[in-house]
């Protein structure tokens, strides 16, 4: 299901609409993550740290490490 349209700027950035951020309780300074969807080369999944989760950047980077 598509829920919003994002335009890529000349520096490769995307910006989420404020209405999307407000509706999903996402605020400035929270961490967002882009994950690859293996079954589709043109698709990614965005996930965001909840306000209740207060993990450091180091902890998040360790989550992706292969052991």
C-alpha positions as a Markdown table, in Angstrom:
| # | Residue | x | y | z |
|---|---|---|---|---|
| 1 | Unk | 0.0 | 0.0 | 0.0 |
| 2 | Unk | 1.4 | 3.4 | -1.0 |
| 3 | Unk | 0.8 | 6.1 | 1.7 |
| 4 | Unk | 2.8 | 9.1 | 0.5 |
| 5 | Unk | 4.9 | 10.3 | -2.3 |
| 6 | Unk | 8.5 | 11.3 | -1.7 |
| 7 | Unk | 10.7 | 13.4 | -4.1 |
| 8 | Unk | 14.5 | 12.9 | -4.2 |
| 9 | Unk | 16.4 | 16.2 | -4.2 |
| 10 | Unk | 19.7 | 16.9 | -6.1 |
| 11 | Unk | 21.7 | 15.7 | -3.0 |
| 12 | Unk | 19.8 | 12.3 | -2.9 |
| 13 | Unk | 17.7 | 13.2 | 0.1 |
| 14 | Unk | 14.0 | 12.4 | 0.6 |
| 15 | Unk | 11.7 | 14.4 | 2.9 |
| 16 | Unk | 8.7 | 13.0 | 4.6 |
| 17 | Unk | 5.5 | 15.1 | 4.7 |
| 18 | Unk | 4.9 | 16.7 | 8.1 |
| 19 | Unk | 1.4 | 15.1 | 8.1 |
| 20 | Unk | 3.0 | 11.6 | 7.9 |
| 21 | Unk | 5.5 | 12.4 | 10.7 |
| 22 | Unk | 2.7 | 13.8 | 13.0 |
| 23 | Unk | 0.3 | 10.9 | 12.3 |
| 24 | Unk | 3.1 | 8.4 | 13.1 |
| 25 | Unk | 4.4 | 10.2 | 16.2 |
| 26 | Unk | 7.8 | 10.8 | 14.6 |
| 27 | Unk | 9.7 | 13.9 | 15.6 |
| 28 | Unk | 12.9 | 15.7 | 14.8 |
| 29 | Unk | 16.0 | 13.9 | 16.1 |
| 30 | Unk | 14.6 | 10.4 | 16.1 |
| 31 | Unk | 16.5 | 7.8 | 14.2 |
| 32 | Unk | 15.1 | 6.3 | 11.0 |
| 33 | Unk | 16.4 | 3.2 | 9.2 |
| 34 | Unk | 16.1 | 2.1 | 5.6 |
| 35 | Unk | 16.1 | -1.7 | 5.2 |
| 36 | Unk | 16.5 | -3.7 | 2.0 |
| 37 | Unk | 13.6 | -5.9 | 0.9 |
| 38 | Unk | 15.3 | -8.9 | -0.6 |
| 39 | Unk | 12.5 | -10.0 | -2.9 |
| 40 | Unk | 12.3 | -6.6 | -4.7 |
| 41 | Unk | 15.3 | -4.7 | -6.0 |
| 42 | Unk | 13.3 | -1.5 | -6.1 |
| 43 | Unk | 11.8 | -1.6 | -2.7 |
| 44 | Unk | 13.0 | -0.6 | 0.8 |
| 45 | Unk | 11.3 | -0.5 | 4.2 |
| 46 | Unk | 11.6 | 2.6 | 6.5 |
| 47 | Unk | 11.4 | 2.0 | 10.2 |
| 48 | Unk | 11.7 | 4.6 | 13.0 |
| 49 | Unk | 12.8 | 4.6 | 16.6 |
| 50 | Unk | 9.9 | 5.1 | 18.9 |
| 51 | Unk | 9.9 | 7.9 | 21.4 |
| 52 | Unk | 10.0 | 5.3 | 24.2 |
| 53 | Unk | 13.2 | 3.7 | 22.8 |
| 54 | Unk | 16.3 | 5.7 | 23.7 |
| 55 | Unk | 19.1 | 3.7 | 22.2 |
| 56 | Unk | 22.4 | 5.2 | 21.2 |
| 57 | Unk | 23.7 | 5.3 | 17.6 |
| 58 | Unk | 26.4 | 2.8 | 18.5 |
| 59 | Unk | 23.8 | 0.3 | 19.7 |
| 60 | Unk | 21.8 | 0.6 | 16.4 |
| 61 | Unk | 25.0 | 0.2 | 14.3 |
| 62 | Unk | 25.8 | -3.0 | 16.2 |
| 63 | Unk | 22.4 | -4.4 | 15.3 |
| 64 | Unk | 23.5 | -4.7 | 11.7 |
| 65 | Unk | 26.8 | -6.3 | 12.4 |
| 66 | Unk | 27.3 | -9.9 | 11.2 |
| 67 | Unk | 28.6 | -12.1 | 14.0 |
